[in-house]
Amino acid sequence: MTKSETDTQTAKYNAPALSKGLDILELLASRNTGMKKSEIAKALDRSVSEIFRMLAVLEDRQYVSLDETSETYSLTPRLFEIAHRHPPIRRLTAVAGEVMENLAEELNQSLHLAILHGSDILVIAQTDPPGNNITAVRLGARVPIIMTASGVMLTYKMPAKKRDEIVARIDDRPAHVMEQFDKNIVEALETDFCYSPSAVMQGVVNLSAPIFSYNGDVVAALTIPYIHRLNSTTDADIDKTRTRLSQACQQLSQMIGAGAADGASEG
């Protein structure tokens, strides 16, 4: 189809109301805090009355919620729920559970599976080992990408300009955190792996590896917040943990699409 044919097709099936609704969702997804309807209208160059009608529908359908105190609108988990009905995320969460449980028991470490959500990682699955001493990340947690090994793996294959645009949306970017993030990106491009001290918990080393789709895109990251327990006879050492984590990610990549293993070996 030529460009002129594409433009004609787009004009023929133009749906202004749908476009406005999607614009609002995409705008709210790019912000760490809620927005007032006047702020949304200004950002989208729309009238407040246009935006108000769209927000009313989106709120009624539970895609956005209104904070009565601050009069700000934010996204609800509705899009998150819908995303899990659709491949490859649906396939990934369906097959990851058993792999994660087996790995957690073998290594005696917690694991979490994360996807990119705006400028954050979003934890979509989490598994703990049988023992009592664990370091876990809450299911559904959102954390800025610069603070996490998962964030490194979810963005290291991106063009630098696109990754910089995502990072720029994060309000708080301490210099030492950015320095470590940039260092981790460089190392990940060489190794397809992230090995980094935790930015929030002393003594924890975050190990993370990517999961690839059928076309070689990074769709998720599997991460272990590795802790060394004194006098433990069940812990795998960090080198074995790193090897087994990489193998698990290669296995999951293969399970969600042909050609994923080839993509995982590149870089």
N, C-alpha and C positions, 0 to 999 in steps of 0.2 A: 504494500500500500504506500503511495507517495505521500509527501508531507501535506500537499494540498488536499488530498483525499482524507487524510487523518484529521486535518483542521475542519473539513466539511462534516465529517462524522461526529467530531466533538461538538460542533455548533448544533448539529441536528438533535443530539441527545443531551443538550445542556440542561442541568438540573440545579438552578441557583440555590434553592433551599438546602439540598444535600451538600453542595459545596460549602455553604456557610456553616452547616453543622460540623462537617469534617474539619474546616478551618479552626473552629473553636476547640475541638478535641485535640488537634495537633498542637495548637498553641498552649493549652493547659498541660499537655504531656511534656512540653519543653521547659516548664517552670517548676521550681522546687517548692513554691508556695502558691496559695490560692490567689485569684485575681477578682477584682470587682468588675461588674458588668461594664462600667464606664472605661476601665482599663482595657478590657477585652475589645470593646468597640473601637477604641483609639488604636490599639495594636493591629486590628484587622481593617482599619479604615472603613468602618461601618457605622450606621446610626445606632444609638442606644436602643431604640425601639425594635430594630431588626434583631439585635443581639438578645434582647430580653425575650422575644418570642422563641428564638431558637433555644435559649437556655431553659425556658419553661418546659419545652418538649424533652430536652436531654435530661433534665432533672426528673421529669415524669417517667422516663424510660430507664432511670437509675444509672445513667452514664456519668452524670455530674452530681455533686451535692453542694448545698448552700450552707455556709456557716452563718447563722443568723447574727452572731455577735459582731463579726468582722465584715459581714456582707460580701464575703468572697466565695468564689466557686472553685471547686477542685474536682479532679477525676475521682471516680469510685473504682473499686476493683473489677467493675463490669467488663472492661476490655480485656483485663487479665484472664477472666473466666472464659471469655469467648476465644481468646488465643489458644487456650488449652483444648478447645474442641477441634482445632485445625492442625494438620501436619505442617512442619515436622515436629512442632513442640508436643503435640498429642502423642505422636509415635515415641518421641524421646522420653517423656515422662512415663509412658506405658512400659518401656523396656528398661529404664534406668533403675527402677526400684530394686530388682533382684541383684543387679550388678553392684549397686551401692551397698546393699545390705551385706553381701558376701565380702566385699572389700573392707567394710568397716569392721567386720568380725575378724577377718584375716590380719589386718594391720593394727587393730585396737585403736582406731582413730575415727573421729567424726568426719563426715563429708557433706558438702552441699553443692547443689546444681543451680547455676544462675544464668539468666539471660540479660541482654541489654534492655534497659527501660529508660529512654531519654538519656540523661547524663548519669544515671545510676545503674547499678546491678540490681536485679530483682531475683530473690531466692525462690525457686519454684519446687525444689525438693530438698529434703534434709534427712540424714540418717546418722544415728549414733551407735557406737559399739556397746557391747553388753555391760561393761564396767561402769563404775560410779563417777570416776574422774574424767570429765569430758569437756571439750571446748566446742560449743555448737553455735551456729548462727540461726536465728529464728526463721521459720518458714514464712515467706511473704515479706521479709526484711528488704528495705531499699537502702543502699549505701552508695555514696558518690564513687565513681569508677576509680578516681585517683587514690582512694583509700584502700583498694583491694587488689589482690592478685587476680581475682576473677575479672576485674575491670581491665587489667592489662591484656589478658587473653581474649577478651571480647572485642578489643579495639586494635590490637597490634598489627593485624593484617590490613587495616583501613589505610587509605591515603592519608598522609600526615595532616593535610589541610582539613579533611573531614573530622579526624580525631581532635584536632585543635579546636574546631568549632564546638564539638561536644564538651570538651573540657572548659571552654570559655563560659558555658552556661552555669558552671558551679560557682557559687558565691564565695565560699571560703576555700582558698587554695594556698595553704602555708608553703613557704619556699622549700622547706626540707621534705615535705610530702611530694611536691612536684618534682624535686630532684630525684627522689627514689622512683617515682612513677616513670620519668623519662629514662632512667637507667634500666628499669625493668623492661621497657618497650624495646630498647636496643638489644638486650640479652634475649628477649623472646623471639625477635626476628632471626636470631642465630640458632636458637635451640627448640623453638615451638614449646616453650615451657616457662613458667614463672616460679622463681624461688626467691622469696622476699620476707624480711622481718615484718611482723604485723605492725600496722600503723597505729593500732589502738590497744594492743595487749602485749606487755613485755614478756619475753620468753617464748612466744609463739612464732613459728615460722610458717608462712602460708605457701603451700605448694599448689599449683594450678596448671591444668592442661586444657587445650581446646577440644571441642567436639565439632566436627565438620558435617555440613549437609552434602547432598549428592553432587552439588556443583562446586564444592570446595570452599563455601563460605563458612565462617565460624558462626554457629547458631547458639552455642552454650559453652560454659566453662564448668569443669568439675574441680572442686577445690577442697583441700585438706588443711585445716588449721592445725598444724603438727605440733604436738606437745611431747616432751620427753619426761616420762614418769620415772622417778627414782626407784630402783630395786624392782622394776617390773620385768617379769619373765615372758610377757605376752606381747610387748610392743615390738613392731618391726623397726629396724633402724631407718634413718632418713633416706639413705640411698635405695634401700629396697622399696620404701614407700614411694619414692619418686618414680622408680621403674614400674611398679605395679599401677600407679595412677595413670601413667602414660599409656600403658597397655589397656587399661579399662576404657580410656577415652577413645583409643583406636577401635576397640570392640564396639563401643556405642556408636561411633561414626559409621562403622560397617552396618550396624543393625538398622540405622535410619535411612540409608540410601546408598545405592551403587555408586562407586567412585569416591566415596568419602575417605577410604583408606589411602587412596592416591593423594587426595588433598592434604591429609594429615601428615604425609611424609615430605611435603614440599616446604620450602621456607628457609 
